[in-house]
Amino acid sequence: MNEMALFKMSYGLYIVSSKANDKKAGCIVNTLTQITNTPNQICVSLSKESVTSDVIHRSKVFTGVALTMSADMDLIGEFGFKSSKDLDKFKNFKTKEDINGVPYILEHTSAYFSCNVVQEVDLGTHILFIGEVIDADVIRDEEVMTYAYYHDIKKGGTPKNAPSYREEKQMETKTQDTITNKKTIGWRCVVCGYIYEGDPLPEGYLCPICGVDSTFFERVEA
Ligand code: FE
């Protein structure tokens, strides 16, 4: 089987959030999609290890927002590469609460979809939540971000819990770290895509976006 075929599938980029009692959680996904329109139902697949998955399981509600092309690495780093475990990811961004009291991000988003969970399917490593859309609205008319744009233009990486994560692909760029005559002008985090401008990378440097150490950085040459 040629697993590269799976990279020909296209996706959007979304933040899915939920709240159970006072615990808020949210993360970036590429697995949110509409599956029926009578009624309107959408589904999302989340790792069983994700805090968001646990909070949705307890609250039976979730809200999705579609990210726009303008979404920056501050937002993507916070929701894509950090855990909601001991962190309020929402505190540095403009948010609103939906009909279910679930917070959703207002910045760099084009629409929200509020859902009540009607079914959960155990997929082994992940849970597929199927939700009926009970409220939705357009936030702004701006082009939405695709997964391909995130990878190709923003040079973003894929976190380990994502269904589309492949270890070889993440490390491929790092091992190309051969000696060349080119000048190193910076270092790129292969996990999240963050670029440190300058050389060398300071000792003990940790990625400010996703938190990995210097071994996950590859040279940016000019
Ligand atoms: Fe990073």
Boltz pocket constraint, residues with backbone or C-beta under 6 A from the ligand:
constraints:
  - pocket:
      binder: B
      contacts: [[A, 189], [A, 190], [A, 191], [A, 192], [A, 193], [A, 194], [A, 207], [A, 208], [A, 209], [A, 210], [A, 211], [A, 212]]
      max_distance: 6.0
